[in-house]
Amino acid sequence: MDIYQEEVVQRALRGENIIIWLPTGGGKTRAAVYVAKKHLENNPGAKVAVLVNKVHLVDQHYNNEFNPYLGSDYSLVSISGDCDQKDFFGCEVKNSDLVICTAQILENALTNQEEGKHVELSQFTLLIIDECHHTHKEGVYNKIMARYVAQKLKGERRLPQILGLTASPGTGGAKSIKGAVEHVLQICANLDSVIVSSKVYAPELKKKVPRPRKRFDIVDRRPQDPFGDHLKFMMQFIHDFMALGPEFPVREFGTQEYEADVVILEKKGVTDRNRLLAQCALHLRQYNDALLINDTVRMVDAFRVLESYYSTKSSTAMDGTDFFLLGLYQENEVELRKLSGDARFENPKMGKLQNTLLEQFVQGGHSRGILFSKTRKSICCLYDWVSNNPALQRAGIRAAILTGAGNGINYMTQNEQKDTIRNFRLGSLNLLISTSVAEEGLDIPECNLVVRYGLLTNEIAQQQASGRARASDSVYSVVAQAGGREVRRELLNECLEDLTGRAIGEVQRMEPRDFQMKITDLQTEALLTRQLAEQLKLKKRSRFNAATVQLSCRGCFLPVALGHDIKVIENAHHVNINPDFERYYKTGGQPALKTFEDWEPGRVISCAACGRQWGMEMIYKNIALLPILAIENFAMETPEGRKLAKKWKNVEFTVEDTQKHVNLAPLF
């Protein structure tokens, strides 16, 4: 270990709860390995859990850090969602000295009472929490630590030592020193820890972790945008058709603010039973998405988004509103296609991005870079552009997409993530095109280029992304439009980064007694707030009798089910058990999902009348075929009017557990 790492672990070696604050690349994980080693050596029967917030970090920490240094003397296991060990997590913990897993797996085991799966916090003697600045609000880290803090406040002494790791706790949105200090104290309270950093050996740390050379690659605003102008003309046509009054002022098309406006309009249309308003708002959101894509990548990418959206609309049109919206697109489709292919008006950011990539990859034969963009849609477009760009291909760029692990067409499986990262490490790939999944923790020493493209994020994400450029003489590039919000946000983030450091300094200078009193006050307040919120949640869930709630399709408003038709399986999957429900939906293709322990995915289901996607079938224990429904695709008729919910946890009636209340009859 380096001398500054030895400095920051001293209090942890004495058994104190601490947060290690070191910059990205400063060796936080290696310091944690050292603490874990000493903890296991000095405490017979000790048991360590290393928690991470991203799936790919499970293998990275196991293979690169913990197993090489501890594997010969201790029993280690790594567990993520794709492996079978998660189904017997309690047994794995019992038989291991150190377990590395995603935080959600531990949270599931803490709440699951089934033998062989359940664990208690008291079984561990040390909890190492990676990227611990996520321990706030409703995040899974904070759910685990809320349980810890509640037990501590009750006087429970058999609790693990806490070791948090972060490159930046951030300011929590605060722009004043007072607010930033409050945020840092809240993170400390949530983790029941003090925050430590290198003081004596800070100069050595600075030499060890040089920052990449930052530059703004600025492009002038596109002088003419006939494709975008035509989209705006069509959007205005829809607004005229909607005939909104002055109480609905229209903000600028092609902005996030406008997107927020049309989301509200769609909700209003549904709750007011105004299908014209609701459907127009949905279509306007698609046009706005196309404008945002047109501003980020190529015109043809924006056109393809609309083309794909409208490709299925002719078969599901059901009234004058649908035929108006479909007809508007069809009348303008040829012109949009023609404009999107006119190279004279292409997005100038693409040319600047090409030059930025070529500059690094042409001069450095062994260059490796990460290109960050905001959405899965935009990184797919960028990958297509890189793969079909002759100049970039001649430069030897071998690109791949890296997105979050999950289910669905735009997600990657955990194995796909692992393969992509492994190939990037080995050099068979030299450019990752990624969402924020690669910002935190991804350790590629050879990476010498980070490009932020079309991103507006906070100071934590900016520091994390910058820290991916680990090689000497690395470049951190912000490709943005002159006078755009991206540049302003980057400059603000630099100020917030400095504010975070000052706030941490103030917290560290507090008298220990004052610090502990403040932490206890914050913990007590948070506990009472959670208890009150839980009471309100329980009250809300029983507001209406399930039999009095009617579910209607959000697309066409057709009543299709009652609240008491809905049951929950395994505390996760909300299904309709009424066999008559089958006549209201049609089935489509197979979703991109793996098979699970007790169930496997069936086909996608959607409204037979309007085509609105509702969810998918599940084949449960090979005995029942049940439709899983997403409540966001329905409106709820209640005794107090029509209501909407984004998640099932927000509905105002009780959904009963299937196995407690219903005998599932074979459905096929």
Secondary structure, 3 states (H helix, E strand, C coil): CCHHHHHHHHHHHCCCCEEEECCCCCCHHHHHHHHHHHHHHHCCCCCEEEEECCHHHHHHHHHHHHHHHHCCCCCEEEECCCCHHHHHHHHHHHCCCEEEEEHHHHHHHHHCCCCCCCCCHHHCCEEEECCHHHCCCCCHHHHHHHHHHHHHHCCCCCCCEEEEEECCCCCCCCCCHHHHHHHHHHHHHHHCCEEECCCCCHHHHHHHCCCCEEEEEEECCCCCCHHHHHHHHHHHHHHHHHCCCCCCCCCCCCCHHHHHHHHHHHHHHHHCCCHHHHHHHHHHHHHHHHHHHHHHCCHHHHHHHHHHHHCCHHHCCCCHHHHHHHHHHHHHHHHHHHHHCCHHHCCHHHHHHHHHHHHHHHHCCCCCEEEECCCHHHHHHHHHHHHCCHHHHHCCCCEEEECCECCCCCCECHHHHHHHHHHHHHCCCCEEEECHHHCCCCCCCCCCEEEEECCCCCHHHHHHHHCCCCCCCCEEEEEEECCCHHHHHHHHHHHHHHHHHHHHHHHHCCCHHHHHHHHHHHHHHHHHHHHHHHHHHHHHHCCECHHHCEEEECCCCCEEEEHHHEEEECCCEEEECCHHHHHHEEECCCCCCCCCCCEEEEEEEEECCCCCEEEEEEEECCCEEEEEECHHHEEEEECCEEECCCCHHHCCECCEEHHHHCCCCCCC
